[in-house]
Structure formats: C-alpha cells, structure tokens
Amino acid sequence: MYAKTPRIIITPVEKPAFIRSYFLREKKLMFFLTLCGLVFDGGLSLVPILQGKLIDTLAFHQELPVVIHWAIVYLLAIGIIQSARYGKRFLVRRFANKSSAAMRLMVYNNIINRSIMELKDESTGELLTRAVGDVDIAVEGMRKCTTEIFDTGVLMVSYLLTMFLQDWKITLLSCIFIPLSMFIAQKLKGIVTNYSRQARQSLACVTGKTYDMATQAVLLRTNSMEDEVLRTYNGELEDLKHKSVKATILETSLEPLYKAVASLGIVFVFYLGGRQVIEGTWTIGSYSAFISIFIALSIKAGKASKLFNSYQKATVSFARVKPYLTEYRSEDRQIHSPLHTPVALQVSNLDFSYPNSEKKIISGASFKGYPGQIIGITGAIASGKSTLGFALEGLYPYQGSIRLGERELSSLTSFEKGVAISYQGHQNELFSQSIYENVTLGQGGDINPVLQDTCFDKDLENMPQGINTLVGSGGVRLSGGQAARICLARALYRHTPLIILDDPFASVDMKTENQIIQNLRGHYHDCLILLISHRLAIFPFTDQVLYMGKNGEIEVGDHDFLLSDNEDYRQMFQLQMESGK
C-alpha cells in the first residue's frame, strides 16, 4: 500500500530569471493596480488646488453655501483619492506576496532537482541566505519600484503639469535642482551596490556558521571547542555588523541629501511667487497651493533619487538568487514499467567513480538478487561499501549495467526510483518533528507495523506522547540506537521492491539486531534487502555476501563460501567473534 503525495499546484512563470516575467504573470492585477495608482497619484495634485480654493472662499468672505460646496468637493476628492490609495497598496502587497511565493517555489524546485554533487558543492549559509534573505530583498525591491512608479513617477508628472499650468517660468526655475539630485544618486549607486554586496556575503557566512553551530552543538561541547568557535563566530558577527552598518548608513543618509538638493528651488518659489501675490496675479490660496505642490515634488524627487539605491540593492540580491530561478520542472509521476511489484536486481560489469575523479572505486562488479533475499555487503574500511549503495540508488552516473526487473536504473525517472528503491544512509537524518512525521515524511498511514519490525514499539512505552513525540533537531532527544531505528522504519515504511540499508545496526545491541533481522525475514518476502555493514555476526543468516576488496573488485558468495575462500573476510569475522561484536 502506498500513500499518495499531494501535487503542488502553481501558476507557471515563464523565464523566471527575468524580473519582468513576474509582472507579465499578473496582467489583471497590474491593470487594476495601474488604475488605482493613476487615480491616487494623479489626483493628489488636486488636493492643494482644492485646498487653495477653500482658503480663498474664506479669505474673500464668500457666502456660506459656496464655502460648503467647496468643502464637500474637497472631502469627496480626499475620499476617492484615499480609497484608490488603499486599493493600490493592497494590490502592490498582493503582487509582492505572489511574486515571493512563486520565486521561492522556483528556488525550492531548482534545489530539489539539482544533482547530489551540485548540492555538495553548495555552502549551507550561502544557500539559506539566497533562498530566504535575497528573495525577500529582491521582492521588496520589486514592490518599492512598483510603488514608486506611481507614488513618484506619476505623482511628479502630475505635480509638474499642475505647476506649469499655474506658472511655467517659476516652475522651470524652481525645478532646476531636481535633475542634479538624481544625477548625484546615479553617481553614488555604485558605492551603495558595493557595500550592499559585501553585507550580503558577510550575512551568508554568518548564516552558515550559525547553522553549523546549531547542528553540531553537542559535538562542539563534548570536545570543549565552544570558546574557540564562539571567538570565531563573534569575529564574523563583528564583520557583519560593520558591513551592515556601513551599507545601512550609506543608504539612509543619502536620502536627506537628495531632498536637500532637490528643495533648493524653494528660494525661487518664495521670491517670485511672493511677487505674483503682491502684483495681484496670484491669490493667497494659489500661492499656498504652489508652495505645497513644490515641497511635495521636491520630497518625491528625493525619494526618486533614493529609488536608484533601493533598485541597486535589490539588483544585488536578485543577481545572487538568479541562478536558482529556473523554469519549473514538473515531476513525471508515471510508472512506465511494473516497479510496484517484486522485481529482481541484476548488476553486470559495474564500474563506478565519482564525477571529476579518476579513481575507480568499484570495478567490474556483477551479482544478482531476488525478492525475499537479504544480501550482506561488507569490506575493509574505505573499500566503497557506501559508494555501492549510492550507485545502486541511482544518485550518480555509472558504467556497466544495473537492472531492476526489465528496466535499466539510469532510465528510471526520479519518481520511479522513489517507488522502486528505499535507502537508509549511515548518517541518521531526522527532522525536528514528531516520530510519525519522520517515518511517513508527510504521506500518512499506519506506522505501527514498521515500528514493531524495528523493535521501536517498546521504546514508545516510555514516551508519553507516543508516535507524536518530537525528536528534536537531528534527533537530539533520542539515543543513537533510537534515531537509527526511526530511520530504518522510514526506509521500511514504503515497502519498496529494493531496500538499501547502510549500516543500520551500528548503534543497536546484538539482541535487537537479531530480532530486527528475523522481522525482515518474516515480513518482507516481496522485497530485496541489501544490508551494508561492517558487523558480520548476522551475515550467516543472509542469502548472499558481497565482499568489497581494496581495488574495487567484489567477491560474491554465501557466508560459508567466503569463510573458506577469502582470507580477509575470515580474519574480519573471527576477530569480531572473539571480541564479541
């Protein structure tokens, strides 16, 4: 019985490594966003004018109905504009949230589809910083740019048109410093980009150190390395603090400079506008409206200049996350040949070496295995036992042939490999969730049978929360034997035709080990089990034994045959029996 994994439904993003793709993906949303933005930002320039009209009705002592009329018009305009402002903010935030979700999904999909060698080359801190922090900064930059297109671009055009209609000469003179403000921002963007890049790189380093300290806390403590590690960590934190402070101060301190430069034209507004009032060309209301519009325009010009810096900061983060933004790869979940049912394993002339390495670890290996069999795999230290497990799991390219039933292993899709093969590594990889979630990995179902098969049912009797007991980060709340048996239960839970177990009994006592072997014999007749181990006490009960030599060759036979034919195997077995292991 196999539990069904729910499919993730997403809206595809074409060319996700380009920012414009996220805007094109939300055409309907962007239409209404544009409409609200035009109403709000285009209408804001009317507010000072209507306010000036209202001031003039009071200044000239006009009749009460006229005052009420302009007051109502003013309030209605404010209501419509603020409603459009709410709609624009809501739609901008919705766009940012949807873009963030799509971007994160692309990053996640890229990571899970990378080869094991690519993942091994990744720095954990760099990966976490890019997948989380850089996505946030990139999306926030997209949000700010979208907002400022309306709040700055449209609004500045609206302000300028309004000022031009009132007096084009004063408008030109007062606005001559605005291009200078933007020019300064453009020249300083390279400095902002450099400091921002340094801060992000330092953050990635600290994130990696934090992850290492959290996952290796027990190891560091037992080896009395806390002080040394903390000194190094504090050094990294100090470096991050200095670089982040420099980047933040530079970014935040420049906006007042931009605003100050853009506002220098207020001198022309006060002087020339005041003359217009004295000459009777402008009313007091018109004068106050022009001043209000110019001040708002200069503030927006300062923000427009700052936008260059925000854009550069977002560009740095987007460039860092861009390699992970690839087209979404939907998993092929079709089974193209019978892999649910028991199948035989046939390995012929298998050669294996890791990518970018000339050293051949497995050379000319050939053997067969059938459902219901348990095949033991052993050898000297560094003889390639775990490597054989990796090869048979299909994680790496190989030469020769590995056939599961009628299919070559390399021709199976990732989904088919998951259906046909279960793997337990020699490292206990556990999530900081419950026992139940660690065994099922979200698939659901009854885990009691596999807990009994791994003799974990007796351990549960001392756990008040039973299968809902949290195991802690990496299984720190469990003993080594308990963590190993939960990982073993996970491998057995899916009951696949081929089960590869890499040193599953390293932390298990002999009595429990023998009981688990009996359970495997009794309950997995339709599975082929490959048991990689350096402990040979249970090998007399296996159907075959593969002994891996120092040069990558493999000798195949049962336990009795290897005792008589292989001197290394015989010595290893005798030493373990004499020592009681």
Secondary structure, 3 states (H helix, E strand, C coil): CCCCCCCCCCCCCCCCCCHHHHHHCCHHHHHHHHHHHHHHHHHHCHHHHHHHHHHHHHHCCCCHHHHHHHHHHHHHHHHHHHHHHHHHHHHHHHHHHHHHHHHHHHHHHHHHCCCHHHHHCCCHHHHHHHHHHHHHHHHHHHHHHHHHHHHHHHHHHHHHHHHHHHCHHHHHHHCCHHHHHHHHHHHHHHHHHHHHHHHHHHHHHHHHHHHHHHHCHHHHHHCCCHHHHHHHHHHHHHHHHHHHHHHHHHHHHHHHHHHHHHHHHHHHHHHHHHHHHHCCCCCHHHHHHHHHHHHHHHHHHHHHHHHHHHHHHHHHHHHHHHHHCCCCCCCCCCCCCCCCCCCCEEEEEEEECCCCCCCCCEEEEEEEECCCCEEEEEECCCCCHHHHHHHHHCCCCCEEEEEECCEEHHHCCHHHHHHHEEEECCCCCCCCCEHHHHHHCCCCCCCHHHHHHCCCHHHHCCCCCHHHCECCHHHCCCCHHHHHHHHHHHHHHCCCCEEEEECCCCCCCHHHHHHHHHHHHHHCCCCEEEEECCCCCCHHHCCEEEEECCCCCEEEECHHHHHHHCHHHHHHHHHHHHHCC
